[in-house]
Amino acid sequence: MALEFLDKVARIIPSIKGPGTPLSLREKMLWTGLVLGVYFLLYNTYAIGVNQQAISQPFLQLISIIFAAKIGSLITVGIGPIVLSSIILQLISGSGLLNIDMNDPAQKARFQTLQKISAIGLAVVESLIFVMTGYVPITGPSVLGIVVLQMAVGALMIIYLDEVMTKWGITSGINMFIASGVSYAIVAGTFRILLPEAATAITTGGSAALSSAILAFGPLFFAIIVFLVSIYVYQMKVELPLAFEQFRGIGGRLPIPFLYVSVLPVILASSLELSLTVWFRFFAGVQGTFANLAKFIAFYQPQAVQGGGSTLTLQGGIVYLISPNFPLPYSAAYGGVGDYGTYFTYLISHTSNLYLPWGGLVLVPEFVHVILYTAVLVVLCVVFGKFWVELTGQSPKKLAEQLGGQGWQIPGFRRDPRIVESVLNKYIPTLTVLGSIFVGLLAALATLTGAVGSGMGILLTVGIIYMLYQQLEQERLFETYPVLGKIAK
């Protein structure tokens, strides 16, 4: 597909110009703080016309954390359009429909323009879907248009804030928004929910007061466990010895981390699953011939909300069975904070509806939902992990070519990219699959235990902070020794 026409489009679409000269670490930190200030201002500003009292579904809180958004606010859509447009274009590019050479600056610029256009289009479409399908409850039909407009503008602001952060800040906006949103959710959840519940348990008295107060911090305990496990796993790696052929005695090591593709598989997989629950909400009103098929895919039922009225909630169907649509263990409907007994009883005994396309209702146990969700998440993580390795030039073949081009070789082997590739093939494919499986399982387990901030959010945040730490160390090293920066280029 020819993309030359995007050169003209790029002149029309507003774009953030990068700095003319390299920024110091201090300047990047200042820009990062400025962008985050604007982000949290949008995060805590509800759109005019939104019924805030009706926003109470736990599933919506998970969508907010993964998409670095806040349902009902100006950034209800969050980073969803950016991530979804990236997934779509990467799939199209990987299928061969788009022949893009990312090493060519002109073609790379066209690809980025196409990605921005698709993100802007998805921002408007998703804003419309969130409001029209009832995910964002509004005070009345008369405000529908103004609410959609506000959220579309907020989504566009997130797209450009991401661009500002990428060009002027210390990392991409997507990474920083996710990490900031999860950190905020952990602090807010601890002080707004867990601490008051623990205090209530103690003041109530009785023989179980102390144990109830301790159990109230169960979600925080699981969050800490996920945090520590994630940090430990990020340190696991395989190191291959390297030698520089032009200078004898100079060598190094090539680290291949266990999480070779970091948390990107979880971001892509969870974004896809959560996007399906939003897009298929339109199936709720399908009637006639395709009614049973619509219910088979996604079955929605009205649920009463605080302040009167009702909203459609996903209660069954294929989309339900592969989505993380689980109640929070500390919600009042399932025994309150610390009552894991009621919560796990729900997971064992509850059933959901599955309509067969030819008619008829089948009750699916909730534990089947747990198994299917976990299995699908893990499979998607593996697929996206392998796909991302090939797409971003991290495959054994590409890495072998890079090492050969820089003059590195593996001691004991001939300096032949094919030989180096065969050695790397013993590690990279296996670590890609195992790392993707691990992050998928850890994210699913943490989500099921109700870790405050969501287990998936914590996993993403640890990965983002770890990458940010490595980047800051590199920035500080380059500032201390400028010659290294020239060599790296």
C-alpha positions in Angstrom: 0.0 0.0 0.0 1.5 3.4 -1.1 1.6 5.9 1.7 3.1 8.9 -0.1 -0.2 10.8 0.2 0.5 11.0 4.0 3.2 13.5 3.3 0.5 16.1 2.5 -1.7 15.0 5.3 1.1 15.4 7.8 1.3 19.1 6.9 -2.4 19.5 7.8 -2.6 17.5 11.1 -1.2 19.4 14.1 2.0 18.0 15.3 4.3 18.6 18.3 7.8 19.8 17.2 10.7 18.2 19.0 13.5 20.1 20.7 16.1 21.6 18.4 18.9 20.5 20.6 19.2 17.6 23.0 17.6 18.3 26.4 19.3 17.8 29.7 17.9 15.3 32.2 16.7 18.2 34.3 14.8 19.8 31.4 13.2 16.4 30.6 12.1 16.0 34.2 10.5 19.5 34.2 8.6 18.7 31.0 7.5 15.4 32.4 6.1 17.1 35.5 4.3 19.6 33.4 2.6 16.9 31.3 1.6 14.9 34.4 0.1 18.0 35.9 -2.1 18.5 32.9 -2.9 14.8 32.9 -4.1 14.7 36.5 -6.1 17.9 36.0 -8.0 16.2 33.2 -8.1 13.0 35.3 -9.9 14.7 38.2 -12.3 16.8 36.0 -15.7 15.1 35.3 -17.4 15.9 32.0 -20.5 18.1 32.4 -23.6 16.0 32.1 -22.1 12.8 33.6 -24.1 11.0 36.4 -21.2 10.5 38.8 -23.3 8.5 41.3 -24.0 5.8 38.7 -20.3 5.0 38.1 -19.8 2.2 40.5 -19.0 -1.0 38.5 -15.8 -2.6 39.5 -15.1 -3.7 35.9 -15.1 0.0 34.9 -12.4 0.6 37.5 -10.2 -2.0 35.8 -10.8 -0.4 32.4 -9.8 2.9 33.9 -6.5 1.5 35.3 -5.5 -0.4 32.1 -6.3 2.5 29.8 -4.8 5.2 32.2 -8.3 6.8 32.3 -11.1 7.6 34.7 -14.6 6.8 33.7 -16.8 9.9 33.5 -13.8 12.3 33.4 -12.6 14.2 30.4 -10.1 11.4 29.8 -12.7 8.5 29.9 -11.2 7.0 26.8 -7.6 7.4 28.0 -4.8 5.8 26.0 -7.3 3.3 24.4 -7.2 4.9 20.9 -3.4 5.1 20.9 -3.0 1.4 21.9 -5.8 0.1 19.7 -4.5 2.0 16.7 -1.0 0.6 17.3 -2.4 -2.9 17.5 -4.4 -2.6 14.3 -1.6 -1.1 12.3 1.0 -3.5 13.6 -1.3 -6.4 12.6 -1.8 -4.9 9.1 1.9 -4.3 8.8 2.8 -7.8 10.0 0.4 -9.3 7.4 2.2 -7.6 4.6 -0.5 -5.2 3.6 1.7 -2.3 4.6 5.3 -2.5 3.5 7.1 -0.1 5.9 10.8 0.2 6.4 11.1 1.7 9.9 14.8 2.4 9.3 13.8 4.8 6.5 13.0 8.2 8.2 10.5 9.1 5.5 8.6 5.9 5.8 8.7 5.9 9.5 7.2 9.4 9.5 4.4 8.3 7.3 3.7 5.3 9.6 3.5 7.7 12.6 1.2 10.0 10.7 -1.1 7.1 9.8 -1.0 6.0 13.5 -2.0 9.5 14.7 -4.9 9.7 12.1 -6.2 6.3 13.2 -5.8 7.2 16.9 -7.7 10.5 16.4 -10.5 8.6 14.6 -10.7 6.0 17.3 -10.8 8.7 20.0 -14.0 10.1 18.5 -15.6 6.7 17.9 -14.8 5.4 21.3 -16.0 8.5 23.0 -19.3 8.0 21.2 -19.5 4.3 22.1 -18.7 4.9 25.8 -21.6 7.3 26.1 -24.2 5.8 23.7 -23.8 2.3 25.2 -24.2 3.5 28.8 -20.7 2.8 30.0 -20.6 6.5 30.9 -24.0 7.2 32.6 -25.4 10.7 31.7 -28.0 12.8 33.4 -30.3 12.8 30.3 -30.5 12.4 26.5 -30.2 16.1 26.0 -26.6 16.2 27.2 -25.4 13.2 25.1 -23.8 15.4 22.4 -22.0 17.7 24.8 -20.6 14.8 26.8 -19.3 13.0 23.7 -17.7 16.3 22.6 -16.0 16.8 25.9 -14.6 13.2 26.0 -13.5 13.4 22.4 -11.5 16.6 23.1 -10.1 15.0 26.2 -9.0 12.0 24.2 -7.3 14.2 21.6 -5.5 16.0 24.4 -4.1 12.6 25.7 -2.9 11.8 22.2 -0.9 15.1 22.0 0.2 14.9 25.6 1.7 11.5 24.7 3.5 13.1 21.8 4.8 15.9 24.0 6.1 13.4 26.6 7.7 11.2 24.0 9.6 14.2 22.4 10.3 16.3 25.5 9.9 14.0 28.5 11.8 11.1 29.9 9.6 8.3 28.4 6.5 7.8 26.4 3.2 9.3 27.6 1.5 5.9 27.6 4.1 4.5 30.0 4.0 7.5 32.3 0.2 7.8 32.3 -0.3 4.1 33.2 2.3 4.2 36.0 0.8 7.5 37.4 -2.7 6.2 37.2 -1.9 2.9 39.0 0.1 4.7 41.7 -2.7 7.1 42.3 -5.2 4.2 42.4 -3.0 2.3 45.0 -2.7 5.4 47.3 -6.4 6.4 46.9 -7.6 2.8 47.4 -5.5 2.4 50.6 -6.6 5.7 52.2 -10.2 5.8 50.9 -11.2 2.2 51.3 -8.7 0.0 53.2 -7.8 2.3 56.1 -11.4 3.4 56.9 -12.5 -0.3 56.8 -9.7 -1.3 59.2 -10.6 1.5 61.5 -14.2 0.5 61.4 -13.3 -3.1 62.3 -11.3 -2.0 65.3 -13.9 0.5 66.6 -16.6 -2.1 66.2 -14.8 -4.3 68.8 -15.3 -8.0 69.4 -13.0 -11.0 69.4 -12.5 -10.7 65.6 -11.8 -7.0 65.5 -8.0 -7.4 65.1 -8.2 -10.2 62.5 -10.8 -8.2 60.5 -8.6 -5.2 60.6 -5.6 -7.2 59.3 -7.7 -8.8 56.6 -8.9 -5.4 55.5 -5.4 -4.9 54.1 -5.5 -8.1 52.1 -5.8 -6.2 48.7 -2.7 -4.1 49.7 -0.9 -7.3 50.8 -1.5 -8.9 47.4 -0.4 -5.7 45.7 2.9 -5.8 47.6 3.4 -9.5 46.7 2.9 -8.8 43.0 5.2 -5.8 43.2 8.0 -7.9 44.8 7.6 -10.8 42.5 7.7 -8.5 39.5 10.9 -6.8 40.7 12.6 -10.2 41.3 11.6 -11.5 37.9 12.9 -8.4 36.1 16.4 -9.2 37.5 16.4 -12.7 35.9 18.4 -12.9 32.7 20.7 -15.0 30.6 24.1 -13.5 29.8 26.0 -14.5 26.7 29.7 -13.6 26.5 30.8 -11.3 23.7 34.2 -10.4 22.2 35.2 -7.4 20.0 37.1 -8.8 17.0 39.0 -5.6 16.2 40.5 -5.3 19.7 41.6 -8.4 21.5 41.0 -8.5 25.2 37.9 -6.3 25.0 34.7 -8.2 25.7 31.3 -7.9 27.3 28.1 -9.7 27.9 24.8 -9.7 26.1 21.9 -9.8 28.7 18.8 -11.5 27.5 16.2 -10.9 30.2 13.6 -13.5 31.2 10.9 -10.9 30.4 12.4 -10.3 27.0 9.5 -8.2 25.7 8.8 -6.7 29.1 5.1 -6.1 29.8 4.1 -5.2 26.3 2.2 -8.5 25.7 0.0 -7.8 28.7 -0.7 -4.2 27.6 -1.7 -5.4 24.1 -3.6 -8.5 25.3 -5.6 -6.7 28.1 -6.3 -3.7 25.9 -7.8 -6.0 23.2 -9.9 -7.9 25.7 -11.2 -4.8 27.4 -11.9 -3.1 24.0 -14.1 -6.0 23.0 -16.3 -5.5 26.0 -16.8 -1.9 24.9 -17.3 -2.4 21.2 -19.7 -5.4 21.5 -22.0 -3.5 23.9 -23.9 -2.5 20.8 -25.1 -6.1 20.6 -27.3 -5.5 23.6 -30.1 -4.1 21.5 -30.0 -6.6 18.6 -33.4 -8.1 17.9 -34.8 -10.6 15.4 -32.9 -13.2 13.5 -29.5 -12.4 15.0 -30.6 -11.9 18.6 -29.4 -15.3 19.8 -26.1 -14.9 18.0 -25.6 -11.5 19.7 -26.4 -12.9 23.1 -23.9 -15.8 22.4 -21.2 -13.3 21.7 -22.0 -10.8 24.5 -25.0 -11.0 26.8 -25.9 -7.8 28.6 -28.5 -7.2 31.3 -29.8 -4.0 33.0 -28.5 -3.4 36.5 -29.9 -0.8 38.9 -27.5 2.0 39.8 -27.2 4.4 42.7 -29.4 7.5 42.2 -32.0 5.7 40.2 -32.1 4.2 36.7 -30.2 1.3 35.3 -27.2 0.5 33.2 -26.3 -2.4 31.0 -23.7 -4.8 32.4 -22.0 -7.7 30.7 -23.3 -10.9 32.4 -22.5 -13.7 29.9 -21.5 -14.7 26.5 -18.1 -15.4 24.9 -16.8 -11.9 25.5 -17.7 -12.2 29.2 -15.9 -15.5 29.5 -12.6 -14.1 28.2 -12.8 -10.8 30.0 -11.6 -9.9 33.5 -15.1 -9.1 34.5 -14.8 -10.2 38.2 -16.2 -8.4 41.3 -13.7 -6.8 43.6 -13.1 -8.8 46.8 -13.5 -5.7 48.9 -16.9 -4.6 47.3 -19.8 -4.4 49.7 -21.8 -6.8 47.5 -19.4 -9.6 48.3 -18.9 -9.3 52.0 -16.9 -6.1 52.1 -13.1 -5.6 52.7 -11.4 -8.6 54.0 -14.2 -11.1 53.4 -12.4 -13.3 50.9 -14.6 -16.2 52.0 -17.7 -14.7 50.4 -15.7 -13.7 47.4 -14.2 -17.1 46.7 -17.6 -18.7 47.4 -19.0 -16.5 44.6 -16.3 -17.7 42.2 -17.1 -21.4 43.0 -20.9 -21.2 43.0 -21.9 -18.4 40.6 -23.0 -19.2 37.1 -23.2 -17.0 34.0 -25.4 -17.2 30.9 -24.3 -18.5 27.6 -26.8 -18.4 24.8 -26.2 -20.9 21.9 -26.7 -19.4 18.4 -29.4 -22.0 17.6 -31.3 -21.1 20.8 -31.2 -22.3 24.4 -29.5 -21.2 27.5 -26.5 -22.9 29.1 -25.3 -22.0 32.6 -21.5 -21.7 32.8 -19.9 -21.9 36.3 -17.9 -18.9 37.3 -14.7 -21.0 37.8 -14.9 -21.9 34.0 -14.9 -18.1 33.4 -11.8 -17.9 35.6 -10.0 -20.7 33.7 -11.0 -19.4 30.2 -10.0 -15.8 31.0 -6.6 -16.9 32.3 -6.0 -19.2 29.4 -7.0 -16.7 26.7 -4.9 -13.9 28.4 -1.9 -16.2 28.4 -2.3 -17.3 24.8 -2.8 -13.6 23.7 0.3 -12.6 25.6 2.4 -15.3 23.8 1.0 -14.3 20.4 1.6 -10.6 21.0 5.0 -11.3 22.5 6.3 -13.3 19.5 4.7 -10.8 17.1 6.3 -7.9 18.9 9.8 -9.5 18.9 9.6 -9.9 15.1 8.1 -6.4 14.5 10.5 -4.4 16.6 13.7 -6.0 15.3 14.4 -8.0 18.5 14.4 -11.4 16.7 17.5 -13.6 16.7 18.2 -12.8 13.1 18.0 -9.0 13.5 19.9 -9.1 16.7 22.7 -11.2 15.1 22.9 -8.7 12.2 23.2 -5.8 14.7 25.9 -7.5 16.7 27.8 -8.4 13.5 27.6 -4.9 12.2 29.0 -3.5 15.4 32.0 -6.0 15.3 30.8 -8.2 18.1 31.0 -12.0 18.1 30.5 -14.9 20.5 33.8 -16.4 21.7 34.4 -19.8 20.3 32.3 -19.3 17.2 33.1 -17.9 13.7 32.0 -14.3 13.0 29.0 -15.3 10.9 25.5 -13.8 11.6 24.0 -17.2 10.9 26.1 -18.8 13.6 25.2 -16.1 16.1 21.6 -16.4 15.1 21.6 -20.1 15.8 23.0 -19.5 19.3 20.5 -16.7 20.0 17.7 -19.1 18.7 18.4 -21.3 21.7 17.4 -18.6 24.1 15.3 -15.7 22.7 12.2 -17.7 21.4 12.0 -19.8 24.6 12.4 -16.7 26.8 9.8 -14.8 24.8 7.2 -17.6 25.3 8.1 -18.2 29.0 8.2 -14.5 29.8 4.9 -13.9 28.1 3.3 -16.9 29.9 4.6 -15.6 33.2 3.3 -12.0 32.9 -0.1 -13.4 31.7 -0.4 -15.8 34.7 0.8 -13.2 37.2 -1.6 -10.5 35.9 -4.5 -12.9 35.9 -3.7 -14.2 39.5 -3.3 -10.7 40.8 -6.6 -9.5 39.2 -8.4 -12.5 40.8 -7.1 -11.7 44.2 -8.2 -8.1 44.0 -4.9 -6.4 44.5 -5.4 -2.7 45.1 -4.5 -0.8 41.9 -5.2 -4.1 40.0 -2.6 -6.8 39.7 -2.2 -6.1 36.0 -1.8 -2.4 36.7 1.0 -3.1 39.3 2.7 -5.5 36.8 2.7 -2.8 34.1 3.9 -0.1 36.6 6.8 -2.2 37.8 7.9 -2.9 34.2 7.5 0.8 33.3 9.5 2.0 36.4 12.2 -0.6 35.6 12.6 0.6 32.0 12.5 4.2 33.2 15.2 3.5 35.7 17.4 2.0 33.0 16.8 5.0 30.8 17.6 7.5 33.5 20.8 5.7 34.3 21.7 5.8 30.7 20.8 9.5 30.5 22.9 10.3 33.6 25.8 8.3 32.2 25.7 10.1 28.8 25.6 13.5 30.6 28.6 12.5 32.7 30.5 11.1 29.7 29.3 12.9 26.6 31.6 10.8 24.3 29.5 7.7 25.2 26.4 9.4 23.8 28.2 10.0 20.5 29.3 6.3 20.4 25.8 5.1 21.1 24.5 7.1 18.1 
